[in-house]
């Protein structure tokens, strides 16, 4: 084995070691370093957005009911109504 080959192999080994150490001890995950999110984080974010959408929709719905002098609807009442309607159409 000549000296050039030895230097190349040692350099590649050192490069692999450096990358392994960076990956092992650098804070955060590889996904964070790339600006990505895990599937769990995406699911949590989607659920939070859907809950916020429901709150906004219910607020607008209740604002219209208040304007007409009708009683307001809670989220549970609205969900129960949707389930009844869904059962009736299937």
Secondary structure, DSSP 4 states (H G I P E B T S, - for coil): --HHHHHHHHHHHHHHHHHHHHHHHSSS-HHHHTT---HHHHHHHHHHHHHHHHHHHHHHHHHHHHHHTPPP--HHHHHHHHHHHHHHH-
